[in-house]
Amino acid sequence: MSTTSERSPMDWEQRFRDDTTPWERKGLHPAFMNWREAGAFEGLTTVIVPGCGRSAELRGFAALGKSAIGADLSATALAWQEAALETAGLSAELIEADILLWRPDAPLDAVYEQTFLCAIPPRLREEYEQAVHDWLKPGGKLFALFMQKEELGGPPYGCSIPAMRELFPEIRWDWPDSAPAAYPHPSLNGKPELAMILTRR
Ligand SMILES: C[S@@+](CC[C@H](N)C(=O)[O-])C[C@H]1O[C@@H](n2cnc3c(N)ncnc32)[C@H](O)[C@@H]1O
């Protein structure tokens, strides 16, 4: 079944069924591994990976003993995650939904954002910021990988730092002082993702 809508003009479900998923990395994102090695995930219990697709980080968080939630519109991607979790002897909560409309029963410690914000139509960005703010407890962390791209259009849509500073304003988010690490994407023409941890005020 084809599943496009005004909120999701890309037929993600069909992309997973066709296995046409150029945004996927082969394993854990190097930023995830660097954050993990640096202890950035320590002390976090609950984490959501919105638009998790078939990415490995959901299992990465589950393997760290986190209470991990993977959310996606695509039933095929979530079925894949379920099988991969089972094979690895891990568990996570899987939610099939337009995740911008979802709210948790209790606020979460962290959000891991990887090629999700750049995938949604830019007109939904403010809704996304509000959702992430609502999901997190004060002091909660947004692990963000902001996709850098000069060309207009998408997905992926560019997430320039000036645009992100406007979207995640200082009145609601603490920004790190240090310059972000850049991670070229292995298949999206090497477009860099800038890794930053924002803290919800
Ligand atoms: C570019 S893919 C990235 C997948 C994964 N994060 C990764 O790095 O491989 C974008 C993902 O977001 C999902 N998605 C798009 N809009 C969504 C929405 N409103 N709610 C939940 N998932 C959504 C798609 O189904 C797709 O899996």
PDBQT file of the ligand as one rigid body, heavy atoms in Angstrom, charges set to zero:
ROOT
HETATM    1  C1  LIG A 301      15.888   9.431   5.980  1.00  0.00    +0.000 C 
HETATM    2  S1  LIG A 301      15.099   8.186   6.892  1.00  0.00    +0.000 S 
HETATM    3  C2  LIG A 301      16.218   7.973   8.269  1.00  0.00    +0.000 C 
HETATM    4  C3  LIG A 301      16.063   6.656   8.973  1.00  0.00    +0.000 C 
HETATM    5  C4  LIG A 301      17.064   6.433  10.115  1.00  0.00    +0.000 C 
HETATM    6  N1  LIG A 301      17.020   7.497  11.091  1.00  0.00    +0.000 N 
HETATM    7  C5  LIG A 301      18.449   6.263   9.591  1.00  0.00    +0.000 C 
HETATM    8  O1  LIG A 301      19.336   7.059   9.936  1.00  0.00    +0.000 OA
HETATM    9  O2  LIG A 301      18.681   5.310   8.832  1.00  0.00    +0.000 OA
HETATM   10  C6  LIG A 301      13.713   9.041   7.633  1.00  0.00    +0.000 C 
HETATM   11  C7  LIG A 301      12.837   8.143   8.454  1.00  0.00    +0.000 C 
HETATM   12  O3  LIG A 301      11.829   8.901   9.100  1.00  0.00    +0.000 OA
HETATM   13  C8  LIG A 301      10.592   8.226   8.990  1.00  0.00    +0.000 C 
HETATM   14  N2  LIG A 301       9.550   9.260   9.100  1.00  0.00    +0.000 N 
HETATM   15  C9  LIG A 301       9.334  10.295   8.263  1.00  0.00    +0.000 A 
HETATM   16  N3  LIG A 301       8.344  11.081   8.722  1.00  0.00    +0.000 NA
HETATM   17  C10 LIG A 301       7.940  10.532   9.897  1.00  0.00    +0.000 A 
HETATM   18  C11 LIG A 301       6.976  10.885  10.879  1.00  0.00    +0.000 A 
HETATM   19  N4  LIG A 301       6.218  11.990  10.739  1.00  0.00    +0.000 N 
HETATM   20  N5  LIG A 301       6.823  10.097  11.956  1.00  0.00    +0.000 NA
HETATM   21  C12 LIG A 301       7.580   8.985  12.118  1.00  0.00    +0.000 A 
HETATM   22  N6  LIG A 301       8.527   8.611  11.231  1.00  0.00    +0.000 NA
HETATM   23  C13 LIG A 301       8.697   9.358  10.137  1.00  0.00    +0.000 A 
HETATM   24  C14 LIG A 301      10.654   7.494   7.678  1.00  0.00    +0.000 C 
HETATM   25  O4  LIG A 301       9.757   6.428   7.591  1.00  0.00    +0.000 OA
HETATM   26  C15 LIG A 301      12.127   7.069   7.646  1.00  0.00    +0.000 C 
HETATM   27  O5  LIG A 301      12.323   5.838   8.286  1.00  0.00    +0.000 OA
ENDROOT
TORSDOF 0
